[in-house]
Structure formats: structure tokens, C-alpha cells
Amino acid sequence: MELIEETGLASKEGLALTIGFFDGVHHGHLFLAKQLAKVAKSEGLKSAILTFWPHPRIILHEAYQPKLLNTHEEKLELLKQLPVDYCIQMEFTTEVSNLSAHDFMEKVLKNRLNVKHLLIGYDHRFGKNREEGFDDYCTYGEELGMKVTRAEPYEENDFTISSSFIRNLLGVGDIELANRYLGYNYNISGTVIHGKQNGRKLGFPTANIEPEIENKCIPCFGVFAVKVTVRGETHKGVACIGTRPTYGGGEVSIEVNIFDFDEDIYGERINMQFLHKLRAQNKFCSEDDLRAAIGEDRIKAEQMMANE
């Protein structure tokens, strides 16, 4: 796949194109990309994905602001693996948000990109305030000489796989199912910051992580078996997301005990992959009880990750 960051040049061949934010770049997106590639091949066109950054809801200042599954860089790397010819990145601006669906199709898709076939995601809407729908896109397509069709959704076990569905899975701690539908282990990258040193006092030093982006989707409170990549090497570990209730609570923290690793990595970037949820966040009566629970967490995590 070729990454294109400008939309000023029309494709000579003509494009079969689909539009979306593609957060998570999950199995549903792969299914859509395969449909797009099939359409492009059958019509002698190049296939292309048009995606935006930042998220449109941020620019529109809408009340609901989704937590993102990927950083911008992570998303682009995942998009490159899809079976399409081009990934076209377009900045989402106030000016873009004010384009009606018709104007967007004419000024951007037809005049700038030479789109011949527009494949619409099964639940996707675009144009100012998302006021128009699939029937409108078909009408505009006929006027502009652009074929418009609707993609089939990706369903598994009676679930329609979408970014919001995966966020919900992470929100209830179903890590294994989220990873299955993502096609990779959900992960958080961030900088190691100073914490309260409670883990070290208990004999289980932890690295506290500040995610790279503020609106990163964080799994539910709990304890997780994870893999941590630091300084180019990957280690097993146990991560805790929560408010440290045993110590009186406070702000939400993300911290990880990296097995067989005790180096100074303050200020360094690490990546943490979530594999399994071990248990919920608990408040313990004493530090001894907490220490015993952490020891049990480590044993359980090592058992669960023995062959991973």
C-alpha cells in the first residue's frame, strides 16, 4: 500500500474508494478492504482508503468524544497492511466539516481523486452534520458519474464487529475477545513517569505509564497479564489499572511490574500488550494481603502466558 498525504492529484486510472476513520484497524476493516479490492479488480480500478485525522468529533466539539484504540502513527502502520493500493490521509478541518455530502463527493472525490466507485461502509455517514444517508449518496453518484454501493458488515458470533464494539469489550475487561476481533494484542505505548513507589516497597517494583495520547482507550480497572517491550526487548509482566484503593484511592494510574527487570527507565517509552485479565481491582485490608495477592497474580500470569 502506498500512503498519500495530499488529495490534490486525481488518479488517472480512477479509484474504487471507501471512507472512514478506521480506529483500531480491526477485522471489520479488513473485511471492508477485501470487498473494496474485489470491486476495484472487477472494474479495472485502483483501490483506495480515505481516512481522516484528527477524529471528526474533536473538530466538531461534539459531546461524545470516543477514546481511540490507536495513535495516528499506529493506525497508519496498521492501514499499510490492508490489501488496498492507496491510503489517502486527509486533515479533517472545520472547512471539510461544512461540506455537504454532495459537495464532498463532487469537489473531493470526483474532482480531486477521480473516484469511479464509492463503497460506503454499512453504517457510515458523511457530509455536514451527517444529515444525508445512503440513498442520497446514490442520487449524487448518478449525477456525478460515480457508482455508489454499500458494503456488507463483518459479523461473528452474531456480533457486528466495529470500533465501538471493541471499546466496549475493553471497557468490561474482555481482553481475549477484543484481541480476537482486532487481530492483534491491544496495547498502550507511553512514557514511564515517577509514581508513589508503593510497588517497590512491597517487593514488586512497577513502571508507571503515561499514555502517548490523552484520549487513548484504557481497559477497565483491574489486573492484567501483559507483555512489555522496553529498549527493544519484550518481557512478561502484570499490569494494574486503577486508583490504588488499598492506599486510599486517588487518580487513575497505569502501572506494570515487569518480570525479571529492575532497571531505571524513567522518561523512556515502553509498549504494553494486554493478553488476559486476571482479576478486578480490589481493596485489601493490609499491605501483607496486597503483597500476597500480587504474588498470586504473578504466578497466574506466568501460567497463562507460558506458551505465548
Secondary structure, DSSP 8 states (H G I E B T S, - for coil): -EEE----S--SS-EEEEE---TT--HHHHHHHHHHHHHHHHHT-EEEEEEEES-HHHHHT-S----BSS-HHHHHHHHTTSSSSEEEEEE--HHHHTS-HHHIIIIIIITTT-EEEEEE-TT---SGGG---HHHHHHHHHHHT-EEEE----EETTEE--HHHHHHHHHTT-HHHHHHHHTS--EEEEEEE----HHHHHT---EEEEESSTTB----SEEEEEEEEETTEEEEEEEEEE--GGGT--S-EEEEEETT-----TT-EEEEEEEEEEE-----SSHHHHHHHHHHHHHHHHHHTTT-
